[in-house]
Amino acid sequence: MSDPLVTASSSDFYTDALVWDAHAGVFPDAKVDLNLLDDWRDNGVNYLSINVGFDVMEWQQTMSTLAAYRRWLLLHEDRFLLAATVEDILLAKQENKLAISFDIEGMNALNGDLNMVAVYHALGVRQMLFAYNLNNSAAGGCHDSDIGLNEFGRAIVAEMNRIGMIVDCSHASFRTTLDIMTESIKPVVFSHSNPYAVCAHERNIVDQQIKACAHTGGVIGINGMGIFLGDNDVSNGTLLRHITYVSELVGAEHVGLGFDFSPDTGLDIGSILSSRPDFWPAGQRYDTPGIRHAGPSQLCDLAHSLGGQGFSDGEIRGILGENFKRVAASAWETCAL
Ligand SMILES: [Zn+2]
């Protein structure tokens, strides 16, 4: 229970709050040095979901990244905790560790095999997205023809609900997201998607999607990437505009943070990305020079800024982490093996 005297105007408020970043944009590769995760830990983040694969890759690369990340995290238990449950995350906060679990962006990682959902779950994946920008064997992507969820996709939703994994609609097409939210018996999230009404971009989501997500009891994580915020502006003022818009539309209890922060990994990402330009189509500002990202170092100030905008302390705690925690507690409770 939080101390009622620790309000948003106090310097202890942020330290006391549970801080949940629903998605990092760390490029998934077994060679990435995960010491870069200290940036989140040093800035008071308590939980972070990092992706171990996306549809651009072969599924085997996802598995090798997952194996490398798991091993690294287990060898660095003094600073990090590989989290399986919400209780693990709360324990990590108590011990000043950063709790980590994994997500996968797109169902190509299943290699067409529904059984793989449980395998990924057993290895620490707690959130999966149905597509990565383009259509795949299960679902539609946001930069492709607007198709819905197919039979395989519907079976995946049911399996994720059964096994205890957060159902994530970011990067999927309009029709697919509405189908997912109809199918899921658990709250559904957009882990890192911004309102289209504030920034017109195909990766962002329209009011109907935001309302449908809230109707499931879910959360929309505000994305810190400059081209999804608008004009490559990643200031807290711009983040506040997105947070306020979603809050006014569906309530602050349906807003969270999924900054998609992409630190320098030392890998030659440019050549990797340019080998598959179809995933980042022309006209969507992916070629913006020097794309900026809001990062964990902004979070403490953002919490104070929310107070200045009239959000209550309870609403701010919700946006910082309690809202995503609520979804995780529901989605992960089954944890069937
Ligand atoms: Zn993403």
Residues whose N, C-alpha, C, O or C-beta is under 5 A from the ligand:
A	BS01	ZN	none
